[in-house]
Amino acid sequence: MRKLTFMAGVAVGYVLGARAGRERYEQLKERTERLLANPAVRNTVDSAAQSGRQAAARAAGAVADRAGDRLPGSVAERLRSVGGHGGAEGSDRQAS
């Protein structure tokens, strides 16, 4: 994940700082679109997104369990409701 973030940062920095002009930007854009259209890349992105949603739900549940008594009722309830989504029950949700 860190490598992907780094690569995205490099690409954005290049596009914003380059003096190569519109033609080079269009080349990069086309290559990125082709990369994202690759089924293997798409599966990896979907898998990472699903893992992130599940981890966030577990973390929200843990926070609600540990800190729920010390939080205002509305906040604790919201954490509990978030914790119920994206875990085992939410794993059958499809990414759009």
C-alpha positions as CSV (number, residue, x, y, z in Angstrom):
1,M,0.0,0.0,0.0
2,R,2.9,2.4,0.8
3,K,4.4,1.7,-2.6
4,L,1.1,2.4,-4.4
5,T,0.7,5.7,-2.4
6,F,4.3,6.6,-3.3
7,M,3.8,5.9,-7.0
8,A,0.6,7.9,-7.0
9,G,2.5,10.8,-5.4
10,V,5.3,10.6,-7.9
11,A,2.8,10.6,-10.8
12,V,0.9,13.6,-9.4
13,G,4.1,15.5,-8.7
14,Y,5.4,14.8,-12.2
15,V,2.1,15.9,-13.9
16,L,1.9,19.1,-11.8
17,G,5.6,19.9,-12.1
18,A,6.4,18.8,-15.6
19,R,6.9,21.2,-18.4
20,A,6.4,18.4,-21.0
21,G,2.9,19.8,-21.8
22,R,-0.4,18.4,-22.7
23,E,0.8,15.6,-24.9
24,R,2.8,13.9,-22.1
25,Y,-0.1,14.4,-19.7
26,E,-2.4,12.6,-22.2
27,Q,0.1,9.7,-22.5
28,L,0.2,9.3,-18.7
29,K,-3.5,9.5,-18.5
30,E,-3.9,6.8,-21.2
31,R,-1.4,4.5,-19.5
32,T,-3.1,4.9,-16.2
33,E,-6.5,4.1,-17.6
34,R,-5.1,1.0,-19.3
35,L,-3.5,-0.1,-16.0
36,L,-6.7,0.4,-14.1
37,A,-8.6,-1.5,-16.8
38,N,-6.4,-4.6,-16.2
39,P,-8.4,-7.3,-14.4
40,A,-5.6,-8.2,-12.1
41,V,-5.1,-4.6,-11.0
42,R,-8.8,-4.1,-10.6
43,N,-9.1,-7.2,-8.4
44,T,-6.2,-6.0,-6.3
45,V,-7.8,-2.6,-5.8
46,D,-11.2,-4.2,-5.0
47,S,-9.6,-6.5,-2.5
48,A,-7.6,-3.7,-0.8
49,A,-10.8,-1.6,-0.6
50,Q,-12.7,-4.5,1.0
51,S,-9.9,-5.1,3.5
52,G,-9.9,-1.5,4.4
53,R,-13.6,-1.4,5.0
54,Q,-13.4,-4.5,7.2
55,A,-10.5,-3.1,9.2
56,A,-12.3,0.2,9.6
57,A,-15.4,-1.6,10.9
58,R,-13.3,-3.7,13.3
59,A,-11.5,-0.5,14.6
60,A,-14.8,1.3,15.0
61,G,-16.3,-1.6,16.9
62,A,-13.2,-1.8,19.2
63,V,-13.4,2.0,19.9
64,A,-17.1,1.7,20.6
65,D,-16.5,-1.2,23.0
66,R,-13.6,0.4,24.8
67,A,-14.6,4.1,24.9
68,G,-18.3,3.8,24.4
69,D,-19.0,4.3,28.1
70,R,-17.1,7.5,28.2
71,L,-18.6,9.0,25.0
72,P,-21.9,10.8,24.7
73,G,-24.7,8.5,23.8
74,S,-25.1,9.7,20.2
75,V,-21.4,9.2,19.4
76,A,-21.2,5.8,21.0
77,E,-24.3,4.7,19.1
78,R,-22.9,6.0,15.8
79,L,-19.7,4.0,16.4
80,R,-21.6,0.9,17.2
81,S,-23.7,1.3,14.0
82,V,-20.5,1.8,11.9
83,G,-18.9,-1.2,13.5
84,G,-21.8,-3.4,12.4
85,H,-21.2,-2.5,8.7
86,G,-18.4,-3.9,6.6
87,G,-17.5,-6.7,8.9
88,A,-18.6,-10.3,8.3
89,E,-22.1,-9.0,7.5
90,G,-20.8,-6.5,5.0
91,S,-18.3,-8.7,3.2
92,D,-20.9,-9.7,0.6
93,R,-21.3,-6.0,-0.5
94,Q,-19.9,-5.3,-3.9
95,A,-17.8,-2.3,-4.6
96,S,-19.2,0.0,-7.3
